[in-house]
């Protein structure tokens, strides 16, 4: 079967991408999984500088999901380029840098610095992390803020730009449209949902912050709706994320319009989950008489 897909300015060998954060910088998974077998890898979020993230406790398991308030701990763009990027050279997969910033200019610094490296194939602008700013505030909650950052990045690089969006806004379609207008080649959605965990005995949060991001199978129906809504409303490529743990999950996201998907929390429980999910999806397509993934994209017929 031809498993290739085209999404967001890239041609991938298959539609399975390792999501930012849960796969580290890729090399951490290399003892368990051949990175050359996945379509792409989105590296852990990078700021211009090293970042400690939030203090512990910062992970809490929930029924069918996971809360995290890691706070984008990371090595920064220069250490990544010096220590990690050379170790990814030998893998035949697309490397997508997740660029972060406390201020708009910091996103652009990451893009400007790393665009010079041939091994960086694209940028995913993390406009949506819910556990960094006060109360979960992030650029992807507003079209004009998202537009400004994407437009700035577009002005300094010719490499593909993906905008990672939040579901924690009533303006999701407007934000996706603004990103497309500003020059984004794709939007990745969704990032985690704002949520809480409390302890009635101590009367405090179970985490070091008030709010955290919910991921895992619990959010899949919500993420599926978000992907469908954007894909059917905005002329932009969509990368689906949210609770994907089986090949059937993958195909459901592609059916409603995603051209590729990212595997996140499943990797924490099962480091080789991405390959299993891909194999299951290929098997299901063959059973239904399809020749490639492209034949299923956007073929949802509704009720």
C-alpha positions in Angstrom: 0.0 0.0 0.0 1.1 3.5 -0.8 1.2 5.1 2.7 2.5 8.5 1.6 0.6 11.7 2.4 1.1 15.4 1.7 0.4 17.8 4.5 1.4 21.3 5.4 4.1 21.7 2.7 5.7 18.3 3.5 5.5 14.8 1.9 5.5 12.2 4.6 6.1 8.5 4.1 3.0 7.9 6.2 0.5 10.0 8.2 1.8 9.1 11.7 3.8 11.8 13.5 5.2 11.7 17.0 3.7 14.7 18.9 5.7 17.3 20.7 6.5 16.7 24.3 5.6 13.0 24.7 8.4 11.9 22.3 11.1 14.2 23.8 13.7 15.2 21.2 13.3 11.8 19.4 16.5 10.3 20.6 14.9 9.2 23.9 12.6 6.8 21.9 15.3 5.4 19.7 16.0 2.3 21.9 12.4 1.3 21.5 11.3 2.6 18.1 12.9 3.1 14.7 12.3 6.7 14.0 12.7 6.1 10.3 9.5 4.2 10.3 7.3 7.1 11.3 6.2 9.9 9.0 7.6 12.7 11.2 8.7 13.8 14.6 7.7 17.1 16.3 10.4 17.8 18.9 9.8 18.9 22.4 9.0 22.7 22.5 12.0 25.0 22.2 12.5 28.5 23.5 15.5 30.6 22.7 16.8 29.7 26.1 16.8 26.7 28.5 13.7 26.5 30.6 13.1 24.7 33.9 9.3 24.4 33.5 6.9 24.2 36.5 7.8 22.6 39.8 6.4 19.2 40.7 3.9 17.7 41.1 3.1 18.3 37.5 1.5 15.1 36.2 -1.8 13.5 37.4 -3.5 10.5 35.8 -7.3 10.7 35.3 -9.8 8.2 34.1 -9.0 7.7 30.4 -6.6 10.6 30.4 -3.6 12.5 31.8 -3.2 16.0 33.3 0.1 17.7 32.8 1.5 21.0 33.8 5.1 20.5 32.7 5.4 24.1 31.7 7.5 23.5 28.6 10.7 22.5 30.3 13.4 22.3 27.6 17.0 22.6 26.5 16.6 25.7 24.4 17.3 26.2 20.7 21.1 26.2 20.9 21.6 23.1 22.9 19.1 21.3 20.7 21.0 22.3 17.6 24.4 21.3 19.1 23.4 18.1 21.1 20.3 16.6 19.6 19.9 17.6 16.0 23.1 15.9 14.9 21.8 12.6 16.5 18.7 12.9 14.3 20.7 13.1 11.1 20.6 9.4 10.4 16.9 9.0 10.6 14.8 9.1 7.5 11.8 11.0 8.8 10.7 14.7 8.8 11.9 16.8 11.7 9.5 19.5 12.8 10.6 22.0 15.4 8.0 23.1 18.0 8.8 26.8 18.5 7.7 28.5 21.7 7.8 32.0 23.3 6.8 34.0 26.3 6.8 37.0 24.0 6.0 37.1 20.3 9.7 37.9 19.4 10.9 34.6 21.0 8.9 32.5 18.6 10.7 34.4 15.8 14.1 33.9 17.4 13.7 30.2 17.4 12.5 30.1 13.8 15.3 32.5 12.6 18.0 30.5 14.4 17.0 27.0 13.4 15.9 27.6 9.8 19.5 27.6 8.9 19.8 23.9 9.6 18.9 21.6 6.7 17.7 18.8 9.0 14.9 21.0 10.2 12.1 20.4 7.8 9.3 22.6 9.2 8.2 24.6 12.2 5.2 24.1 14.4 4.4 27.3 16.3 3.1 26.4 19.7 0.5 29.1 20.1 -1.5 27.0 22.5 0.2 25.5 25.6 -2.3 25.8 28.4 0.0 25.6 31.4 2.5 28.4 30.9 0.6 31.7 31.0 -1.6 32.8 33.8 -5.0 31.0 33.7 -4.1 29.2 30.5 -4.0 32.3 28.4 -2.2 31.8 25.0 -2.0 33.4 21.6 -4.3 30.8 19.9 -7.3 32.1 21.9 -7.4 35.2 19.6 -7.2 35.5 15.8 -5.2 38.7 15.8 -2.6 37.5 18.2 -2.2 34.2 16.2 -2.0 36.1 13.0 0.7 38.4 14.2 3.0 35.5 15.3 2.5 33.4 12.2 2.9 36.4 9.9 6.2 37.2 11.7 7.5 33.7 11.2 6.4 33.6 7.6 8.4 36.8 6.9 11.7 35.1 8.0 11.5 31.6 6.7 10.4 29.7 3.5 10.1 26.4 5.4 6.6 25.1 6.1 4.9 26.6 9.1 2.2 24.8 11.2 0.2 26.5 13.9 -0.7 24.4 16.9 -4.0 25.6 18.2 -6.0 25.4 21.4 -9.5 24.0 21.8 -10.0 26.4 24.7 -11.5 29.2 22.7 -14.9 30.0 21.1 -13.1 31.4 18.1 -11.4 28.2 16.8 -12.4 28.6 13.2 -11.5 32.3 13.2 -8.1 31.5 14.6 -7.5 28.8 12.1 -8.5 31.2 9.3 -6.2 33.9 10.6 -3.3 31.5 10.7 -4.0 30.5 7.1 -4.2 34.1 6.0 -0.9 34.9 7.8 0.8 32.2 5.8 0.5 28.9 7.8 0.8 25.8 5.7 -1.2 23.7 8.2 -2.8 23.9 11.7 -2.3 21.2 14.3 -5.2 20.6 16.6 -5.9 20.1 19.3 -3.6 20.9 22.1 -4.8 19.9 25.6 -8.0 21.0 27.2 -7.8 23.1 30.4 -8.7 21.0 33.4 -8.2 20.7 37.1 -7.4 18.0 39.8 -8.2 18.8 43.4 -7.7 17.0 46.7 -10.7 17.5 49.1 -8.6 16.4 52.1 -6.0 19.2 51.7 -8.4 21.5 49.8 -5.7 22.2 47.3 -4.8 21.4 43.8 -3.1 18.0 43.2 -0.7 19.8 40.9 1.7 22.7 41.3 -0.6 24.9 39.2 -4.3 25.6 39.4 -5.0 24.5 35.8 -3.4 21.8 33.7 -3.8 20.3 30.2 -5.9 17.2 29.7 -4.9 14.7 27.0 -5.5 11.1 26.2 -8.5 9.1 25.1 -10.8 11.2 27.2 -10.5 14.1 24.8 -10.8 12.2 21.5 -14.5 12.9 20.7 -13.9 16.6 21.4 -10.7 16.7 19.3 -12.5 14.9 16.5 -15.2 17.5 16.5 -12.6 20.3 16.4 -10.8 18.8 13.5 -14.1 18.3 11.5 -15.2 21.9 12.3 -11.9 23.5 11.0 -11.4 21.1 8.1 -14.9 21.7 6.8 -14.7 25.5 7.3 -11.2 26.7 6.5 -9.1 25.9 3.4 -6.0 24.8 5.3 -4.4 21.4 5.9 -5.2 19.9 9.3 -3.0 17.7 11.5 -5.2 15.9 14.0 -4.2 15.3 17.6 -6.1 14.0 20.6 -6.5 10.6 22.2 -5.5 8.5 19.2 -4.6 5.0 20.4 -5.7 2.7 17.6 -5.6 2.5 13.8 -9.3 3.1 13.8 -8.9 6.3 15.7 -6.3 7.4 13.1 -8.7 6.7 10.2 -11.6 8.5 11.9 -9.5 11.7 12.2 -8.5 11.4 8.5 -12.2 10.7 7.5 -13.3 14.1 9.0 -10.5 15.9 7.2 -7.1 15.5 8.9 -4.3 14.8 6.4 -2.0 13.4 9.1 -2.2 12.8 12.8 0.1 13.1 15.9 0.4 10.4 18.5 0.9 11.9 22.0 -0.1 10.4 25.4 -0.2 6.9 24.0 3.6 7.0 23.6 4.0 7.5 27.3 2.3 4.3 28.1 3.5 2.4 25.0 6.7 3.8 23.4 6.0 1.8 20.2 2.4 2.9 19.9 2.9 4.9 16.8 4.0 1.9 14.7 1.2 -0.3 16.0 -1.4 2.4 15.2 0.0 2.7 11.7 0.0 -1.1 11.1 -3.6 -1.3 12.3 -4.7 1.5 10.1 -3.0 0.0 7.0 -4.7 -3.3 7.8 -8.1 -1.7 8.1 -7.7 0.2 4.9 -6.8 -3.0 3.0 -9.8 -4.8 4.5 -12.1 -2.0 3.2 -10.5 -2.0 -0.3 -8.6 1.2 -0.2 -5.2 1.6 -1.9 -3.8 4.6 0.1 -4.6 7.0 2.9 -5.5 9.8 0.6 -8.7 8.0 -0.5 -10.2 8.4 3.0 -9.3 12.0 3.8 -12.4 14.2 4.1 -14.8 11.5 3.0 -17.1 11.8 6.0 -20.7 11.8 4.9 -22.4 12.9 8.1 -25.7 11.5 9.4 
